[in-house]
């Protein structure tokens, strides 16, 4: 199944249940589809951060190992919030590992990379790509008048950008 096919099949599950939201159905369908895209990327990012946490080696290990575990826990919490928001909007949360593997835009983290600095650089690129997707979905929510989804995404972005800053500061960049 191609990424476009997965995206299409996930979008077809977009809005199927009643919702407390006052947004029109077309807006809810677009936002739910976009939330599911972010959920897929979040599931992917979580697994990549955990792999980095397990395998990191080098002088900054004592700092990076617990920091990466904290980042993974935060991403898992955000995934839950994104999935719940999709359901609140009347959609279906599509957050399996298989869907994430087929539809995430994030580059694969090479498991052979284990040196702390190299690993942090690779994670920064993935953090930036995840942030870009969050911003896209937030803009869509704002343009649709969904201030609650936009607010949720703003909160996630604020913390996620802080995490990216921590990684950059660890590298001294």
Backbone as JSON Lines, residues from 0, in Angstrom:
{"i":0,"aa":"X","n":[0.84,-1.18,0.0],"ca":[0.0,0.0,0.0],"c":[0.89,1.24,0.0]}
{"i":1,"aa":"X","n":[0.65,2.16,-0.91],"ca":[1.44,3.38,-0.99],"c":[0.99,4.37,0.08]}
{"i":2,"aa":"X","n":[1.82,5.37,0.28],"ca":[1.48,6.41,1.25],"c":[0.19,7.12,0.87]}
{"i":3,"aa":"X","n":[0.0,7.37,-0.42],"ca":[-1.23,8.03,-0.89],"c":[-2.45,7.17,-0.64]}
{"i":4,"aa":"X","n":[-2.31,5.85,-0.84],"ca":[-3.43,4.94,-0.59],"c":[-3.78,4.91,0.89]}
{"i":5,"aa":"X","n":[-2.75,4.86,1.74],"ca":[-2.98,4.88,3.19],"c":[-3.67,6.18,3.58]}
{"i":6,"aa":"X","n":[-3.17,7.3,3.05],"ca":[-3.76,8.59,3.35],"c":[-5.23,8.63,2.94]}
{"i":7,"aa":"X","n":[-5.53,8.08,1.78],"ca":[-6.91,8.04,1.3],"c":[-7.78,7.15,2.18]}
{"i":8,"aa":"X","n":[-7.27,5.98,2.56],"ca":[-8.08,5.08,3.39],"c":[-8.26,5.63,4.79]}
{"i":9,"aa":"X","n":[-7.26,6.32,5.33],"ca":[-7.39,6.95,6.64],"c":[-8.39,8.1,6.55]}
{"i":10,"aa":"X","n":[-8.33,8.88,5.48],"ca":[-9.26,10.0,5.31],"c":[-10.7,9.51,5.21]}
{"i":11,"aa":"X","n":[-10.9,8.32,4.63],"ca":[-12.27,7.81,4.49],"c":[-12.87,7.46,5.84]}
{"i":12,"aa":"X","n":[-12.04,7.31,6.86],"ca":[-12.54,7.04,8.21],"c":[-12.76,8.33,8.98]}
{"i":13,"aa":"X","n":[-12.54,9.44,8.32],"ca":[-12.45,10.74,8.98],"c":[-13.56,11.04,9.97]}
{"i":14,"aa":"X","n":[-14.8,11.1,9.54],"ca":[-15.86,11.54,10.45],"c":[-17.01,10.55,10.35]}
{"i":15,"aa":"X","n":[-17.2,9.8,11.42],"ca":[-18.24,8.77,11.41],"c":[-19.14,8.81,12.63]}
{"i":16,"aa":"X","n":[-18.79,9.56,13.63],"ca":[-19.58,9.56,14.86],"c":[-20.06,10.96,15.2]}
{"i":17,"aa":"X","n":[-21.0,11.04,16.13],"ca":[-21.48,12.35,16.57],"c":[-20.37,13.05,17.34]}
{"i":18,"aa":"X","n":[-20.49,14.35,17.44],"ca":[-19.42,15.14,18.05],"c":[-20.0,16.36,18.76]}
{"i":19,"aa":"X","n":[-19.33,16.8,19.81],"ca":[-19.76,18.05,20.45],"c":[-19.29,19.29,19.68]}
{"i":20,"aa":"X","n":[-18.5,19.1,18.63],"ca":[-17.93,20.22,17.88],"c":[-19.0,20.91,17.03]}
{"i":21,"aa":"X","n":[-18.91,22.23,16.97],"ca":[-19.83,23.01,16.14],"c":[-19.29,23.21,14.72]}
{"i":22,"aa":"X","n":[-18.1,22.69,14.44],"ca":[-17.52,22.83,13.1],"c":[-18.33,22.06,12.08]}
{"i":23,"aa":"X","n":[-18.33,22.55,10.85],"ca":[-19.04,21.83,9.8],"c":[-18.3,20.53,9.47]}
{"i":24,"aa":"X","n":[-19.01,19.6,8.85],"ca":[-18.46,18.27,8.6],"c":[-17.22,18.3,7.7]}
{"i":25,"aa":"X","n":[-17.24,19.13,6.67],"ca":[-16.1,19.19,5.76],"c":[-14.83,19.65,6.5]}
{"i":26,"aa":"X","n":[-14.97,20.64,7.36],"ca":[-13.82,21.11,8.14],"c":[-13.32,20.03,9.08]}
{"i":27,"aa":"X","n":[-14.26,19.37,9.74],"ca":[-13.87,18.3,10.66],"c":[-13.16,17.17,9.92]}
{"i":28,"aa":"X","n":[-13.64,16.82,8.73],"ca":[-12.99,15.75,7.96],"c":[-11.54,16.12,7.62]}
{"i":29,"aa":"X","n":[-11.33,17.35,7.16],"ca":[-9.97,17.79,6.81],"c":[-9.07,17.79,8.05]}
{"i":30,"aa":"X","n":[-9.58,18.3,9.15],"ca":[-8.76,18.39,10.36],"c":[-8.47,17.0,10.92]}
{"i":31,"aa":"X","n":[-9.46,16.12,10.93],"ca":[-9.24,14.75,11.42],"c":[-8.19,14.05,10.56]}
{"i":32,"aa":"X","n":[-8.28,14.2,9.25],"ca":[-7.29,13.57,8.37],"c":[-5.89,14.1,8.67]}
{"i":33,"aa":"X","n":[-5.78,15.4,8.9],"ca":[-4.49,16.0,9.2],"c":[-3.99,15.57,10.59]}
{"i":34,"aa":"X","n":[-4.89,15.49,11.55],"ca":[-4.51,15.0,12.88],"c":[-3.99,13.56,12.8]}
{"i":35,"aa":"X","n":[-4.6,12.75,11.96],"ca":[-4.12,11.38,11.79],"c":[-2.75,11.33,11.12]}
{"i":36,"aa":"X","n":[-2.48,12.27,10.23],"ca":[-1.13,12.36,9.65],"c":[-0.12,12.7,10.74]}
{"i":37,"aa":"X","n":[-0.47,13.65,11.61],"ca":[0.44,14.01,12.7],"c":[0.58,12.85,13.68]}
{"i":38,"aa":"X","n":[-0.51,12.11,13.89],"ca":[-0.46,10.95,14.78],"c":[0.5,9.9,14.22]}
{"i":39,"aa":"X","n":[0.44,9.65,12.93],"ca":[1.36,8.68,12.3],"c":[2.81,9.13,12.48]}
{"i":40,"aa":"X","n":[3.04,10.41,12.26],"ca":[4.4,10.92,12.44],"c":[4.82,10.89,13.9]}
{"i":41,"aa":"X","n":[3.87,11.13,14.81],"ca":[4.18,11.07,16.23],"c":[4.52,9.65,16.68]}
{"i":42,"aa":"X","n":[3.79,8.67,16.18],"ca":[4.09,7.27,16.5],"c":[5.48,6.92,15.98]}
{"i":43,"aa":"X","n":[5.78,7.37,14.77],"ca":[7.1,7.14,14.17],"c":[8.18,7.84,14.99]}
{"i":44,"aa":"X","n":[7.97,9.11,15.32],"ca":[8.96,9.87,16.09],"c":[9.2,9.23,17.44]}
{"i":45,"aa":"X","n":[8.13,8.81,18.11],"ca":[8.28,8.16,19.42],"c":[9.2,6.94,19.31]}
{"i":46,"aa":"X","n":[8.96,6.1,18.31],"ca":[9.78,4.89,18.2],"c":[11.23,5.24,17.86]}
{"i":47,"aa":"X","n":[11.44,6.26,17.04],"ca":[12.81,6.65,16.7],"c":[13.55,7.23,17.9]}
{"i":48,"aa":"X","n":[12.85,8.02,18.71],"ca":[13.49,8.58,19.9],"c":[13.82,7.47,20.9]}
{"i":49,"aa":"X","n":[12.94,6.47,21.02],"ca":[13.22,5.34,21.92],"c":[14.43,4.54,21.43]}
{"i":50,"aa":"X","n":[14.52,4.33,20.12],"ca":[15.68,3.61,19.58],"c":[16.97,4.4,19.88]}
{"i":51,"aa":"X","n":[16.92,5.7,19.71],"ca":[18.08,6.54,20.03],"c":[18.4,6.45,21.53]}
{"i":52,"aa":"X","n":[17.4,6.49,22.36],"ca":[17.56,6.38,23.82],"c":[18.26,5.07,24.19]}
{"i":53,"aa":"X","n":[17.83,3.98,23.56],"ca":[18.4,2.67,23.89],"c":[19.84,2.53,23.42]}
{"i":54,"aa":"X","n":[20.18,3.15,22.29],"ca":[21.46,2.87,21.64],"c":[22.51,3.96,21.74]}
{"i":55,"aa":"X","n":[22.19,5.12,22.28],"ca":[23.13,6.24,22.29],"c":[24.42,5.87,23.05]}
{"i":56,"aa":"X","n":[25.55,6.31,22.48],"ca":[26.85,6.09,23.08],"c":[27.68,7.36,22.9]}
{"i":57,"aa":"X","n":[28.54,7.63,23.86],"ca":[29.44,8.77,23.73],"c":[29.5,9.58,25.01]}
{"i":58,"aa":"X","n":[30.25,10.67,24.93],"ca":[30.51,11.5,26.11],"c":[29.25,12.12,26.7]}
{"i":59,"aa":"X","n":[28.24,12.38,25.87],"ca":[27.02,13.0,26.39],"c":[25.95,11.96,26.78]}
{"i":60,"aa":"X","n":[26.34,10.68,26.81],"ca":[25.37,9.63,27.19],"c":[24.65,9.96,28.5]}
{"i":61,"aa":"X","n":[25.36,10.37,29.57],"ca":[24.65,10.62,30.83],"c":[23.58,11.71,30.72]}
{"i":62,"aa":"X","n":[23.73,12.61,29.78],"ca":[22.74,13.67,29.55],"c":[21.67,13.22,28.57]}
{"i":63,"aa":"X","n":[22.09,12.66,27.44],"ca":[21.14,12.31,26.38],"c":[20.24,11.14,26.73]}
{"i":64,"aa":"X","n":[20.75,10.13,27.39],"ca":[19.95,8.93,27.67],"c":[18.65,9.29,28.42]}
{"i":65,"aa":"X","n":[18.71,9.97,29.56],"ca":[17.45,10.32,30.24],"c":[16.66,11.4,29.49]}
{"i":66,"aa":"X","n":[17.34,12.3,28.81],"ca":[16.66,13.35,28.06],"c":[15.8,12.74,26.94]}
{"i":67,"aa":"X","n":[16.36,11.79,26.23],"ca":[15.62,11.14,25.15],"c":[14.43,10.35,25.7]}
{"i":68,"aa":"X","n":[14.58,9.76,26.86],"ca":[13.45,9.05,27.47],"c":[12.33,10.02,27.82]}
{"i":69,"aa":"X","n":[12.7,11.19,28.32],"ca":[11.71,12.23,28.62],"c":[11.01,12.68,27.33]}
{"i":70,"aa":"X","n":[11.79,12.9,26.27],"ca":[11.2,13.3,24.99],"c":[10.21,12.24,24.49]}
{"i":71,"aa":"X","n":[10.59,10.97,24.58],"ca":[9.71,9.89,24.1],"c":[8.4,9.88,24.88]}
{"i":72,"aa":"X","n":[8.48,10.07,26.19],"ca":[7.26,10.09,27.02],"c":[6.36,11.25,26.61]}
{"i":73,"aa":"X","n":[6.96,12.4,26.32],"ca":[6.16,13.55,25.9],"c":[5.49,13.29,24.56]}
{"i":74,"aa":"X","n":[6.22,12.71,23.61],"ca":[5.63,12.43,22.3],"c":[4.48,11.43,22.45]}
{"i":75,"aa":"X","n":[4.64,10.44,23.31],"ca":[3.56,9.48,23.55],"c":[2.32,10.19,24.09]}
{"i":76,"aa":"X","n":[2.51,11.13,24.99],"ca":[1.38,11.9,25.53],"c":[0.72,12.74,24.45]}
{"i":77,"aa":"X","n":[1.53,13.37,23.59],"ca":[0.97,14.17,22.5],"c":[0.2,13.3,21.53]}
{"i":78,"aa":"X","n":[0.71,12.1,21.26],"ca":[-0.01,11.17,20.38],"c":[-1.4,10.89,20.94]}
{"i":79,"aa":"X","n":[-1.48,10.69,22.23],"ca":[-2.77,10.45,22.87],"c":[-3.69,11.65,22.71]}
{"i":80,"aa":"X","n":[-3.16,12.84,22.9],"ca":[-3.96,14.06,22.78],"c":[-4.43,14.28,21.34]}
{"i":81,"aa":"X","n":[-3.56,14.03,20.37],"ca":[-3.94,14.18,18.96],"c":[-5.02,13.17,18.58]}
{"i":82,"aa":"X","n":[-4.85,11.92,19.03],"ca":[-5.84,10.88,18.73],"c":[-7.19,11.22,19.36]}
{"i":83,"aa":"X","n":[-7.17,11.65,20.6],"ca":[-8.42,12.0,21.27],"c":[-9.1,13.18,20.61]}
{"i":84,"aa":"X","n":[-8.32,14.15,20.14],"ca":[-8.91,15.3,19.45],"c":[-9.59,14.84,18.16]}
{"i":85,"aa":"X","n":[-8.97,13.92,17.42],"ca":[-9.59,13.4,16.2],"c":[-10.93,12.74,16.53]}
{"i":86,"aa":"X","n":[-10.99,12.0,17.61],"ca":[-12.23,11.32,18.0],"c":[-13.27,12.33,18.48]}
{"i":87,"aa":"X","n":[-12.83,13.34,19.22],"ca":[-13.74,14.39,19.67],"c":[-14.41,15.07,18.48]}
{"i":88,"aa":"X","n":[-13.66,15.21,17.38],"ca":[-14.21,15.84,16.18],"c":[-15.09,14.88,15.38]}
{"i":89,"aa":"X","n":[-15.31,13.69,15.91],"ca":[-16.19,12.73,15.26],"c":[-15.47,11.73,14.37]}
{"i":90,"aa":"X","n":[-14.15,11.74,14.4],"ca":[-13.37,10.86,13.54],"c":[-12.91,9.61,14.24]}
{"i":91,"aa":"X","n":[-12.04,8.9,13.55],"ca":[-11.41,7.69,14.05],"c":[-9.92,7.96,14.15]}
{"i":92,"aa":"X","n":[-9.33,7.62,15.29],"ca":[-7.88,7.75,15.45],"c":[-7.21,6.55,14.81]}
{"i":93,"aa":"X","n":[-6.29,6.82,13.89],"ca":[-5.61,5.76,13.13],"c":[-4.14,5.78,13.49]}
{"i":94,"aa":"X","n":[-3.79,5.26,14.65],"ca":[-2.42,5.4,15.14],"c":[-1.68,4.1,15.34]}
{"i":95,"aa":"X","n":[-1.87,3.12,14.46],"ca":[-1.11,1.89,14.61],"c":[0.3,2.06,14.06]}
{"i":96,"aa":"X","n":[1.18,1.21,14.51],"ca":[2.56,1.24,14.02],"c":[2.61,0.98,12.52]}
{"i":97,"aa":"X","n":[1.75,0.11,12.02],"ca":[1.75,-0.2,10.59],"c":[1.3,1.0,9.76]}
{"i":98,"aa":"X","n":[0.28,1.69,10.22],"ca":[-0.15,2.9,9.51],"c":[0.96,3.93,9.56]}
{"i":99,"aa":"X","n":[1.6,4.08,10.71],"ca":[2.69,5.04,10.84],"c":[3.83,4.7,9.88]}
{"i":100,"aa":"X","n":[4.17,3.42,9.79],"ca":[5.27,3.01,8.91],"c":[4.96,3.32,7.45]}
{"i":101,"aa":"X","n":[3.7,3.2,7.08],"ca":[3.32,3.43,5.68],"c":[3.12,4.91,5.36]}
{"i":102,"aa":"X","n":[2.79,5.72,6.36],"ca":[2.38,7.08,6.01],"c":[3.22,8.21,6.6]}
{"i":103,"aa":"X","n":[4.13,7.91,7.51],"ca":[4.95,8.98,8.11],"c":[5.87,9.6,7.06]}
{"i":104,"aa":"X","n":[6.0,10.92,7.14],"ca":[6.93,11.64,6.26],"c":[8.33,11.71,6.85]}
{"i":105,"aa":"X","n":[8.5,11.27,8.09],"ca":[9.8,11.36,8.73],"c":[10.77,10.37,8.11]}
{"i":106,"aa":"X","n":[12.01,10.79,7.95],"ca":[13.05,9.89,7.46],"c":[13.32,8.83,8.52]}
{"i":107,"aa":"X","n":[13.67,7.65,8.05],"ca":[14.01,6.55,8.96],"c":[15.3,6.86,9.69]}
{"i":108,"aa":"X","n":[15.35,6.56,10.97],"ca":[16.56,6.74,11.75],"c":[17.45,5.51,11.54]}
{"i":109,"aa":"X","n":[18.65,5.7,11.01],"ca":[19.52,4.54,10.79],"c":[19.98,3.97,12.14]}
{"i":110,"aa":"X","n":[19.62,2.73,12.41],"ca":[19.93,2.13,13.72],"c":[21.42,1.94,13.94]}
{"i":111,"aa":"X","n":[22.19,1.94,12.86],"ca":[23.64,1.78,13.03],"c":[24.3,3.05,13.57]}
{"i":112,"aa":"X","n":[23.61,4.18,13.51],"ca":[24.16,5.43,14.07],"c":[23.88,5.43,15.57]}
{"i":113,"aa":"X","n":[24.97,5.46,16.34],"ca":[24.82,5.4,17.79],"c":[25.64,6.46,18.53]}
{"i":114,"aa":"X","n":[26.53,7.13,17.82],"ca":[27.34,8.17,18.45],"c":[26.44,9.34,18.83]}
{"i":115,"aa":"X","n":[26.62,9.85,20.02],"ca":[25.74,10.87,20.58],"c":[25.52,12.08,19.69]}
{"i":116,"aa":"X","n":[26.58,12.67,19.19],"ca":[26.46,13.89,18.39],"c":[25.75,13.61,17.07]}
{"i":117,"aa":"X","n":[26.16,12.53,16.4],"ca":[25.54,12.15,15.13],"c":[24.05,11.84,15.32]}
{"i":118,"aa":"X","n":[23.75,11.12,16.37],"ca":[22.36,10.75,16.66],"c":[21.53,11.99,16.96]}
{"i":119,"aa":"X","n":[22.07,12.91,17.74],"ca":[21.34,14.14,18.06],"c":[21.08,14.95,16.79]}
{"i":120,"aa":"X","n":[22.05,15.02,15.88],"ca":[21.85,15.74,14.62],"c":[20.72,15.12,13.8]}
{"i":121,"aa":"X","n":[20.68,13.81,13.74],"ca":[19.62,13.12,13.0],"c":[18.26,13.37,13.65]}
{"i":122,"aa":"X","n":[18.22,13.35,14.97],"ca":[16.95,13.6,15.67],"c":[16.47,15.03,15.46]}
{"i":123,"aa":"X","n":[17.39,15.98,15.43],"ca":[17.02,17.37,15.18],"c":[16.29,17.49,13.85]}
{"i":124,"aa":"X","n":[16.79,16.82,12.82],"ca":[16.13,16.86,11.5],"c":[14.72,16.29,11.59]}
{"i":125,"aa":"X","n":[14.54,15.22,12.35],"ca":[13.22,14.61,12.49],"c":[12.3,15.49,13.35]}
{"i":126,"aa":"X","n":[12.86,16.11,14.37],"ca":[12.08,17.04,15.19],"c":[11.57,18.2,14.33]}
{"i":127,"aa":"X","n":[12.45,18.72,13.47],"ca":[12.07,19.84,12.6],"c":[10.96,19.43,11.63]}
{"i":128,"aa":"X","n":[11.07,18.23,11.06],"ca":[10.04,17.75,10.13],"c":[8.7,17.58,10.86]}
{"i":129,"aa":"X","n":[8.74,17.06,12.06],"ca":[7.52,16.89,12.86],"c":[6.9,18.25,13.17]}
{"i":130,"aa":"X","n":[7.73,19.22,13.52],"ca":[7.24,20.58,13.8],"c":[6.56,21.18,12.58]}
{"i":131,"aa":"X","n":[7.13,20.95,11.41],"ca":[6.54,21.47,10.18],"c":[5.12,20.93,9.99]}
{"i":132,"aa":"X","n":[4.94,19.65,10.2],"ca":[3.62,19.04,10.09],"c":[2.64,19.6,11.11]}
{"i":133,"aa":"X","n":[3.11,19.78,12.34],"ca":[2.25,20.36,13.38],"c":[1.8,21.76,12.98]}
{"i":134,"aa":"X","n":[2.72,22.55,12.42],"ca":[2.37,23.91,12.0],"c":[1.34,23.88,10.87]}
{"i":135,"aa":"X","n":[1.51,22.96,9.93],"ca":[0.55,22.83,8.82],"c":[-0.84,22.52,9.34]}
{"i":136,"aa":"X","n":[-0.94,21.59,10.28],"ca":[-2.24,21.21,10.83],"c":[-2.82,22.35,11.66]}
{"i":137,"aa":"X","n":[-1.97,23.05,12.39],"ca":[-2.45,24.19,13.18],"c":[-3.02,25.27,12.26]}
{"i":138,"aa":"X","n":[-2.33,25.56,11.16],"ca":[-2.82,26.55,10.21],"c":[-4.17,26.12,9.64]}
{"i":139,"aa":"X","n":[-4.31,24.86,9.29],"ca":[-5.57,24.35,8.77],"c":[-6.68,24.53,9.81]}
{"i":140,"aa":"X","n":[-6.38,24.22,11.06],"ca":[-7.37,24.37,12.13],"c":[-7.75,25.84,12.3]}
{"i":141,"aa":"X","n":[-6.77,26.72,12.3],"ca":[-7.05,28.16,12.43],"c":[-7.93,28.65,11.29]}
{"i":142,"aa":"X","n":[-7.59,28.25,10.07],"ca":[-8.37,28.69,8.9],"c":[-9.79,28.14,8.91]}
{"i":143,"aa":"X","n":[-9.99,27.02,9.6],"ca":[-11.32,26.41,9.71],"c":[-12.09,26.92,10.93]}
{"i":144,"aa":"X","n":[-11.46,27.77,11.72],"ca":[-12.12,28.29,12.92],"c":[-12.1,27.33,14.1]}
{"i":145,"aa":"X","n":[-11.24,26.32,14.05],"ca":[-11.14,25.34,15.15],"c":[-10.05,25.8,16.11]}
{"i":146,"aa":"X","n":[-10.44,26.73,16.99],"ca":[-9.46,27.3,17.92],"c":[-8.97,26.27,18.94]}
{"i":147,"aa":"X","n":[-9.79,25.27,19.26],"ca":[-9.38,24.27,20.24],"c":[-8.27,23.38,19.71]}
{"i":148,"aa":"X","n":[-8.4,22.93,18.46],"ca":[-7.33,22.14,17.86],"c":[-6.08,22.99,17.68]}
{"i":149,"aa":"X","n":[-6.26,24.23,17.24],"ca":[-5.11,25.13,17.06],"c":[-4.4,25.34,18.39]}
{"i":150,"aa":"X","n":[-5.17,25.5,19.47],"ca":[-4.59,25.69,20.8],"c":[-3.81,24.44,21.24]}
{"i":151,"aa":"X","n":[-4.39,23.28,21.03],"ca":[-3.71,22.03,21.37],"c":[-2.38,21.94,20.63]}
{"i":152,"aa":"X","n":[-2.4,22.23,19.34],"ca":[-1.18,22.13,18.54],"c":[-0.15,23.19,18.94]}
{"i":153,"aa":"X","n":[-0.61,24.37,19.33],"ca":[0.32,25.4,19.8],"c":[1.04,24.93,21.05]}
{"i":154,"aa":"X","n":[0.31,24.32,21.97],"ca":[0.94,23.8,23.19],"c":[1.96,22.71,22.9]}
{"i":155,"aa":"X","n":[1.61,21.81,22.0],"ca":[2.54,20.75,21.61],"c":[3.77,21.35,20.96]}
{"i":156,"aa":"X","n":[3.56,22.3,20.04],"ca":[4.68,22.94,19.36],"c":[5.62,23.65,20.34]}
{"i":157,"aa":"X","n":[5.06,24.34,21.31],"ca":[5.9,25.06,22.27],"c":[6.84,24.1,22.99]}
{"i":158,"aa":"X","n":[6.31,22.98,23.46],"ca":[7.15,22.02,24.18],"c":[8.1,21.32,23.23]}
{"i":159,"aa":"X","n":[7.61,20.97,22.05],"ca":[8.46,20.26,21.08],"c":[9.63,21.14,20.63]}
{"i":160,"aa":"X","n":[9.37,22.42,20.4],"ca":[10.45,23.33,20.04],"c":[11.47,23.46,21.17]}
{"i":161,"aa":"X","n":[10.99,23.45,22.4],"ca":[11.89,23.48,23.55],"c":[12.78,22.24,23.55]}
{"i":162,"aa":"X","n":[12.19,21.08,23.24],"ca":[12.98,19.85,23.18],"c":[14.04,19.94,22.08]}
{"i":163,"aa":"X","n":[13.67,20.52,20.94],"ca":[14.64,20.72,19.87],"c":[15.76,21.65,20.3]}
{"i":164,"aa":"X","n":[15.42,22.66,21.06],"ca":[16.43,23.58,21.59],"c":[17.38,22.82,22.52]}
{"i":165,"aa":"X","n":[16.86,21.94,23.38],"ca":[17.69,21.14,24.27],"c":[18.69,20.3,23.47]}
{"i":166,"aa":"X","n":[18.2,19.67,22.4],"ca":[19.11,18.86,21.57],"c":[20.19,19.72,20.93]}
{"i":167,"aa":"X","n":[19.76,20.87,20.39],"ca":[20.74,21.78,19.77],"c":[21.75,22.28,20.79]}
{"i":168,"aa":"X","n":[21.29,22.61,21.98],"ca":[22.18,23.11,23.03],"c":[23.18,22.02,23.45]}
{"i":169,"aa":"X","n":[22.72,20.77,23.44],"ca":[23.61,19.65,23.77],"c":[24.75,19.58,22.76]}
{"i":170,"aa":"X","n":[24.45,19.91,21.5],"ca":[25.47,19.91,20.45],"c":[26.28,21.2,20.42]}
{"i":171,"aa":"X","n":[25.81,22.21,21.12],"ca":[26.49,23.5,21.09],"c":[26.22,24.29,19.84]}
{"i":172,"aa":"X","n":[25.03,24.04,19.23],"ca":[24.67,24.79,18.01],"c":[23.45,25.65,18.24]}
